[in-house]
């Protein structure tokens, strides 16, 4: 599986984004994902499914050390979280693990001090409860601010797909050694009707979703976390690691932004 180096760790090139994957059915699908070869699971307190992820982790035959687990705190729509250590301990209990591989601030929130939040995250990293730390949905200017507080953040998880140019953000992140984790890599389905993607898909005997996903993961310092509703979609998403787009195809897709 393609991987991106993150400090002394490596992040798999594609993961399972679990927004909307809840309850027993969610656990079963996540467990199936591990069986299919997924080694990266993305969750959040806001998704309300850390417990479902934890059950799948506990039941899976894949060793915990082989799976990259990301969770997120401090979403503005969750109740206030004034004690980050307490909140991460709660997440770890739900996830049935001693540590997460990546802990992210879920969204920028003017009500919450960035300096305080990142300071707390850095302390938890020092304790080994989070191997790496980062942010999510941070635009370029705010990411610069965050990097002034903690210079070695691992990642910024943002919306990224062929219709959304993230060039400025990507340039900064590559320069500073961060990984861009692309959520909504299919633009919530908007790219599926695109004639350029359809033409490449037809020529390469791939689905349009696979072409769009491959464009994301083929880029340097970028990983994708598409969702999936069933095992078939999980399989289809993983297959993008077996193909490579040409430079011309990559350029044609980049021009859609």
N, C-alpha and C positions, 0 to 999 in steps of 0.2 A: 504493500500500500504506500502511495506517495505520502511523504511526511514533511513538515516544516520544523526546523530547529527552533526551540524556545529556551534560551539559556542552555542548561545542561539536559533538558528534556526534549522530546520530539512529539509534535502534535500531528495526528493523522490528517491526511488531506481532505477527507470527507467524513462527516458525522451525521448523526440522526438528530434533527431538531424536533423536540418533543412537545412543542406548544400544541395543546388540544389532545394530546395522547394521555388519557387519564384512566384511573381505576384499574380493575382486573384485566379488562381488554387491553388497556395501555401497557400493563406489565407484560402480558403475553406477547404483544407485538415487539416490545423492546427486547425481550428475551430472544425472540425469533431473529431480531436484528443482530444480536451477538452471534447467534448460530450461523447467520449468513456471512459474517465476517466484519461487521461493524466493530470498531474499537474506540469510538468517540461518541459520547452521549451528552446532549446539551439540555439542561433543565433550568429551572428558576423557581424561587419561592412564589413569584407571581403566577406561575403556571398551575400551581396547586397539584403538582404531580411528583414532587421529590420522593414521596412514599412509594409511588408506583415504580419509579426508577430504582429505588432501593430494593424492592422485592425482586425485580428482574436481575439486579446485580447479585443478590444473595442466591438466587436460584440457578444462575448461569454457571456452566462448567468452565467458562473463560476466567482465568485468574484475575483478581481485581487489579493487580499491577500491570496488566496488559491493556486496561481500558482507561481512556482519558475521560474524566468526568468534569464537566463545567457546570457550576450553578451561579446564580446571580441574586444579589440582595438590593435593597434600597430602591425598588420601583415606586414611583410616586403614588400609584394606586393601591399599594399595600399599606397596612397600618404603619405608623412611624416606627422606626427601628433604632432607638437611641443606644442600644447595647449590641454592637456588632458581634462581639465575642459570643454572647448568649445566642444570637440569631444563627451564627455559623454552627455552633454546637447543636442547635435544633436541626439544622439542615443535615449535619453529619449523622445524627440519630435517624432521621427519616431515610437518608440514603444508605444507611447501614455500612458506613465506612469511617475510617479514622481521619481521612483527609480528602480534599478535592484537588484535582490537578490544576484547575483554574477557577478563581473567584472574581466575578465582575460586578462593578456598579452597574445596575441594569439600565438606568436612564439618568441623564443629568437632572438635577433637581435644585433650583435656586434656594429652596428651604433648608437644604442640607449642605453643610460646609464641606467642600471638596477636600480641603486640607485635613480636616478631621477624619473623613471617611477613608481617604487613602492612607493616612497615618495608622488607622485601625487595621486596615487590610495588610499593610506592611508588617505590623506586629504579629498578625496571624500567620503570615508567611514565615516569619522568623521562628514561630512556634512549630512549624511544620503542618499546620492544619490546612493551609492552602499552599500548594507547591509554587504556583505562579499567580499573579494578580493582574487585573486590567480593568478596562471600562467597556461600556456598550452604548451605542448610539451617540457617541461624542463627535461633533464636527471638528474640523481642523484646529480652529482657534482654541477650543476648549481642551482638545487633546494636548496642545502645546502647554496650556496651563497645568494640566495633570502631570505632564512629564517634568515640569519644573519642581513639582512636589515629590514625585517618585520617578527617578530617571530611567528605571529599568522595568517599566510595565511590559507585559508579555503580549497583550492583544487589545484590539478594539473591535467589538462585534457590531457591524453596521449593515444596513440594507445595501445590497450590491447585486446588480444584474445588468444585462446588456443595455437596458434603457436608462441606467443611472450612472453618470460619470463620477467616479470617486478619485480622479487623477491626483488632485492636490493632496487629499488625505493619504492616498497610497504612497505618493512620493515621500511625504513626511514619515510615514510608518516604515517604509523600507530603509530610509536614512537612519532611523532610530532603532531598527531591528525588531519592530513589532510585527505580529501577524494580523492581517485583516480577516476576520471570520465573517463570511457573507451569509446574513440571514435573508430570507425571501429571495433566493437566487433566481426564481422564476417570475419575479414581480407579481406574486399572488395569481399566477396564471396568465397575466397580460402578454407575456412573450410567446405564448403557445400558438397564437395566430399569425406570427410575424412571417412574411414571405421570404425574407433572407434566411432566417433560421429553418424554415420549412424546406427551402431549396437545398441547403447543406444537409439537412436530415435525410432527405430523399436520396441524395447522392451517396451519403455515407451509410445508408441503411440503419439509421439511428432514429430515436424519437426526437421531437423538437426539444423536449425537456432535457434529454441527454446532451444534446448539442449545447444548450444554454449552460448546463451544469459543467460540461467539459471546459467551456470558455472560462468559467470562473476558476476552476481548480488548476487549469494549466498555467495560470499566472503566478509569478514569483511572489512569495509571502502572502498567498491567499488560500484559504480553505473554505469549504462550503458546508452548511448544515441544513440541507433540505429536509422537509417533513415527509411523512409517508402515511398513507391510510391503511395499507395492507402489505403483506410480505412481497407481493409482486412488485410494488413500487419500490420497496427497499432494495430488491434485487436489481431493478432497472437503474436505480441511482448509483449503486456500487459499480455497475459495468462501465461507468465513464472513466474509471481508472485504467481500463484496458485499451482505450483509444487515444489518438492524438490528433488534434486539428492542425492543419497547415498554417503557415504564417499568414497566407492570404485569407484563409477562413477566419482566423483570429482577428485580423484587421477589419474584415467586412462586418463582423459582429460588433467590434469596438465602435465602429462608425454609427451604430444604431442609437447611441446615447443621445 
